[in-house]
Amino acid sequence: MITGFTILSVEGKINSQDVLAKQRFPKLNINLDKIEPSGDKIKIGYSFVADYFDNDAKDAKSVGSLKLSGTVEVQESKEKIADIVKKWNETKMLPVPMAEEIINGLNFRCSATGTLVAYSLGLIPPLVISSTKLQEPK
């Protein structure tokens, strides 16, 4: 169960003001970077990145970017945490139900905070409207 979300760092920049008017909806990426188990809790480090370009082509010019980093705190039984840590160490993946819950929570929180930063820079808000569904790789 998620017990807390913390944003520790917010970065925003414009690379080219010349193409700001041509920007497209950002390419979004959420990375779960590391885990730190402690008793019946795990802190999961994340980064939420929104990259803005002037078109969708492979050679598109970068307009700017947003990056939010922080931690998500999850509380589980010590046995379940041991299983989570084992899976993470083997595959760098979390159990699908947990990963879905974390990614959807991060989408909501980081999109809301990112919108304020994007507005200040003249970028399109990095809003994610739909829920994310994951499945185990085959």
N, C-alpha and C positions, 0 to 999 in steps of 0.2 A: 504494500500500500504506500502510495506517495505521501510523504509528510511535509515536503517543502520544496520550493523552487527558489533559487537564488541567481540573480544576474550579477556577476562580478565585474564585467567589463563590457563597455559599449563603444564601438568604433564606427565612424561614418566618414566617407570621403567622396569627393567628386574628382574624377580623373580628367574629365573634359567638359567644360561648360559649353563649348561650341556645339556639342551634339546632345545636350540635355533635353532639348525639345523632341529629339528622335528616340528617346529611350523606350525600351520595351519592358513588359512585366519582368521582374527579376527572376533569375535562375536561383532557386532556393536549395540549400543543402543543410541538413542537420547531421552532425557527427556526434556519436557517443565516443568520447576520447579515452576515458579511463574510468576505473572503478576503484573505490577505497572502502573495503569492508571494515566495520568496527562493531563488534558485538552483534546486536540484532538490527543494525542499520548498514546501508551502503550509500556512499556518496558517489554519484555518477557525474563525471565531468562531461560537458557538452560544448559544442560551438554551433551557432546558427548563423549561416552566411547567406546574404542576398547579393548576387552580382548583377549589375545592370549593364546592358549593351545597347548599341544604337540600332541593331537589327538582329535577325536570327541566323545569319550566315556564319559559316565557320570562321571567317576573317573579320567578324564584327569588332568595332572599336568599343573599348570599355568606357562606360560613362561614369561609373562609381560603384561603391559597395557599402554594405552594412555588415557588421559582425558583432554578435552578442555571445558572450561566453559566461559559463557559470556552472552550478551544480544542481542536481536533483537529488533529494534525499528520499530513500525508500526504506521502510521498516518491514521486516519479514522475520520468520523464525530463523534461528541460527542454522538449522539443517538446510532450509531453503537457501539461505545466503551461501552456504558451502557449495550447494549445487550450482548456484548462479556464478560464483567465482570460478568453479571448475570449468563451466561452459565458456565463460569469458576467456580464461587462460588458454583454452583449446581452440576457440573459433573467433574470438573478439566480437561475440554476439551475445545478446541477452535473450532470455526466453521470450517468445513471440508476444504473449499477452502483456508482459511487463514492458517490452519495447514499444508496443502499440500505445499503451497508456502514457508512457513518457513522451513519445514523439507527438502525440495529439496534444498533450499538455504544453509541450514546448512550442508547438505551432501557435497555440492560442496566446500564450504569454509573450513570446518573442515577436509575434506579429503585432500585438498591441503596442509593445514598447518600441519596436522597429518603426511603426507608423509615425510616432512622434519624431523620431530622428529623421526619417525619410522626408517628412513634411518640412523640417528645418532646412534640409539640403536641396529641396525641389525634386526629390525622387518619388517614384510611384510607391505607395505603401506595399509592404511585403505581406499582404493578407492572404491567408490560406483559409478557404471557406469550408472545404470538405474534410471528413475524417480520413485518416490514413489506416489502411488495412494491410497487415503483413502476413507472410507465410514462410514457413521453414524452407530453406533452399533444398533442392532435390539432388 
